[in-house]
């Protein structure tokens, strides 16, 4: 992309000149929005036990508080990027941040769990409008020689959000500000979002894509229907005793996805703007990488939800203690991610990613051994070693994986491929959250006495860890289909409308 954007009407739009300070204000605004989205994802998990207890949320409702956000975000991610290309990235960014702020207010003032779930779904949809514009605006605002510095700052913001999100959520929940209990974790977005809306309208320069792809709303609809047919019975099945309609619904999901493939083939041949570029799956490394991203998302979706339930409900720890316990994990992820990209992948290639999968599996098994050995008496410092091992393994995977998946993708499809990678990871995350009812709540008995709740949650956590370890083994095997020497950077991998979501930390 050149440093000058052209609107759909053919009028060139020139970004602020090199000496214009407005572009740095614009950068601060979009990075703050990205930080707000990342923190919102990580901040909620730590408060889930409090929401469950104080709002009276059911098992399926606490799953949908997190899974609904991930599903809405995934379904709208590619469409959000295309809307920005068509109607203007600044305009869509402002719509997104405004809607995200409104949805945060609705979450914070939710009168019941049903309203909270609906507000979280709206929040995920608004994030899908806002987040894809971040890198698009950076591309349109900064010339190529300045983008390295900008993306370095962006990486630092992502790392800060990963560490600070759980701690901020723990503190806000623990402090119980104004007697609002867990609600400030959402209400904190209001002043930030309003400031971003006001300042963004003043300092961000509008830009559009010269040749934007058309929307594929039918494709989006089929994706959402297929996932709902699969996820809804998974989350409700345990509570309802696995009725027949649940099995029928899950059996219908593959049929909907088959219809999606058929429709996308026709749409690609008709106007060249399908939601999913199916020709990409002819590239072996890309197809394997999509599988890796999906399965990885499933593993993370399972682990992070059951982990916080284990610490707070099972062990009876406070949100602050649980948040502090996760700090070694977050630091290990950030440290290993930097080392993997800068030092290890250039030398060892694919082996670094496979080592990461094995390290995560070892960390999970070590955690499982400690949880069984120490039971209810386990301490935070005893968890530190397995969490550091897991975090190091995750860091070795998350940073170089996208480049590895894109290595053999034709340059003209790099943007579509990147968007699809991020989308399927969120879909995998939503699926993992749905599976929590099977691998975690499915082994917890009904009508437990208060004294039985803690031990039951501890046992269920150990059962879920076995599933997570198995997922890591599957990822290790799938990685054999990735290129031995992933490219460090594929031109087009940072195209507008694309941004990699950081996995949920606690």
Secondary structure, DSSP 4 states (H G I P E B T S, - for coil): --SEEE-TTS-EEEPPPTT-THHHHHHHHHHHHHHHHHHHHHHHHHHHHHHHHHS---HHHHHHHHHHHHHHHHHHHHHHHHHHHHH-HHHHHHHHHHHHHHHHHHHHT-SSHHHHHHHHHHHHHHHHHHTHHHHHHHHHHS-HHHHHHHHHHHHHHHHHHHHHHHHHHHHHHHHTGGG-TTTHHHHTHHHHHHHHHHHHHHHPPP---TTPPPP-HHHHHHHHHHHHHHHHHHHHHHHHT--HHHHHHHHHHHHHHHHHHHHHHHHHHHHS--SS-GGGGGSHHHHHHHHHHHHHHHHHHHHHHHHHHIIIIIS---HHHHHHHTHHHHHHHHHHHHHIIIIIHHHHTHHHHHHHHHHHHHHHHHHHHHHHHHGGG--HHHHHHHHHHHHHHHHHHHHHHHHHHHTTS-GGGHHHHHHHHHHHHHHHHHHHHHHHHHHTGGGSPSS--HHHHHHHHHHHHHHHHHHHHHHHHHHHHHGGGS-SS--S--TTTT-TT--PPPPP--
